[in-house]
Amino acid sequence: MITIVNQHDSMDVRDLQVFLSVARHLNFTRAGEEVNLSQPSVSVRMRQLEHDLGSKLFEQLGKKIALTEAGQLLVPYAAGVIASMNDARYAIHELQGLERGSLRIGASTTPGMYLVPRTIAHFKHRYPKIEMHLTVKDTRQIEEGVINNEFDFGFVGGHLAGDEVDVVPWLTDELVLIVPVGHRLAGRRIVKPPDLLREKFILREEGSATRAIVASHLRKCRIEPDAVMEMANPESVKKAVQNGLGIAFISAFAVETELLAKTLVAIKIQTLEIRRDLKVVYRKDKHLSTAARAFVKASQAWESTNKS
């Protein structure tokens, strides 16, 4: 075995944090804003890191910078070091139980807007000293954030690719077809898939798990939805339908209030029932803190909490 020792090494964890930020943004100024350093300080740290490693990590391509082969090689190792340091901090915080700590939670749009905030409120009431940070993005971005260790765990409705994450069952969500009051289908108890062929659809954006599963089920019924517009969140979808711009499939969790108030109508479709499993996901190699495990457990108890 060959051991290489350099007595002048000064590389530290902070250097690796700054390096990962530059690698993400490929821009020293934006990286500096993210890690609270000036652009010159970022440049100095990167030059020092290159000196310590004896290799260029970035190269100038016109007005832009790009990772060199060495830089690309360093990314997963640097991410692993940062993840290990974070895990060490969490493990130490566990000694203090649930009296302190923080959670970085990612959630795709439907869970993040209608379900996770309820669990957070319940959890904060019980453990007020735990800091909670919730980020709501589309399913694809939450998956990437979990894999890149930006979140301790994520709540998603789509399918994860790869084997880097563990998946824990959470809730079953039903997607219902909503139409405006007074719509030609609103008074019918049940409709058939061909009845939808003339309709204009409001769709969620690309990357949305809702959009993906709806498209898959409609395809099986030989329906290619005629999209009149795309919306980035369920609230916009509901407003568009209420204003008669089209019809839409949406999570039943998202329209509970509107259906009770009769400002929207849910339509049943013969032979077409769209359900999906919402899941909690986290990196397989991640150490979940006491607070994280407690929050996941609280989220899994959502149904019984909701009934109480």
Helices and strands as residue ranges (DSSP letters): H 13-25, H 28-35, H 39-53, E 58-61, E 64-67, H 69-94, E 102-107, H 109-110, I 111-115, H 116-126, E 131-136, H 139-147, E 153-156, E 165-180, E 190-191, G 193-196, E 200-204, H 209-220, E 226-231, H 234-242, E 248-251, G 252-255, H 256-261, E 264-269, E 274-283, H 290-300, H 302-307
